C-alpha cells in the first residue's frame, strides 16, 4: 500500500477535498490521508510515498521532518531543500537569464546590522551607496519589499527618495528589494503543477481578498490568445528552472507584455472561498492527479524529489515544449 499524505495548517477546504479526490480516483493500492507525525528519528523513513507540503514554510519542525523524509525516499512536494535556498531576488535574476520580463529591481542592504555584526563587518560596502544610479534605474513610484518571504509582509509603496529612506528605517534587519512599479491593464495568477499543467486565472490584486478572482481580462481576440500562449510558456520556463511542483506565478500586463511579479509560492492559495468554485475544482482534480502520478513513480530508498534545471544550468537554451492542462470534468 502506498500512502499520499498532505501536511497542512489552518486551511480546511483544499486538504480534505484533495484527500477525497485521491481516494476516489487512485488505482488500487494508493490511498491519501492527512499526515500524522508521532515521532521523527534521523535517517528513518516515514510511512508516506508522497507528501504534499502546505505549511512547512511557517513551521521549522515540519521543514526538518520533510527533509529527513525526502532523504529517506518520500517524494515531497514542494522540494523542502530548494525552498530553504529560494528567495525573490535570486528568482528575479534567474528570470532575467531565462528571458522572462520582470520589473527592474535592485537589492538594498538591511537598515540595521545583523545580530553579532559590527561596522567592521561591512568594510566592503561603499557608503553612501550609488543611490542616484538606482533611483534613475527604478524610478518613482516604486515598491520596496523583503528579498525573501511572502504574504505581502513589509511591502511598501514609495514615492520619493525621502519616502524610501523614512520607510526603510522601519525594516530593521530585513534585506529589501527596490522594484519599479508596473502600471498594469490586466493581471493573472497561474497555477503550475508537476512542471506541465498550467491554469491561467484573471486576478485583480487591488480587490478585497474574496473578490480578487472575480474579474475579467480586458484584452480579447487574437491578442488575448497570443498573450495566453506567452504566459503559458513563461510559467513553464520559470517552474522548470526553479523546480517547483506546485506553484503560482503572477503576471502584470503592461503594453501587452507580461511581467512576472511573484513566482515562488511554497503553498499557493487553494481555498474555495478565495479562488472560486471553478478554479478550486481544477486545482483539486489536478493536484490529486499529480500526487497519484508521483506515488506510482516513487521508489523506496531513492531520491524521489524533483530539482530545477538551475541545479545543472542557469539558462534554458532550448524552448520548453508545452502541454495543455487537462479539460475539466463535466
Secondary structure, DSSP 8 states (H G I E B T S, - for coil): -EEEEEE-SS--HHHHHHHHHHHHHS-TTEEEEE---S---TT---S-SEEEESSTTT-HHHHHHHHHHHHTT-EEES-HHHHHH--HHHHHHHHHHHT--B--EEEE--SS--TT--GGGGTTS-SS--HHHHHHHH-SSEEEEESS--TTTT-EEE-SHHHHHHHHTT-TT--EEEEE----SEEEEEEEETTTEEEEEE--TTS-GGGTTS---S--HHHHHHHHHHHHHHHHHHHHHHT-SEEEEEEEEETTEEEEEE---TT----HHHH-HHHHHHHHHHHHHHHHHHHHH--TTS------GGGT-SS--S------------
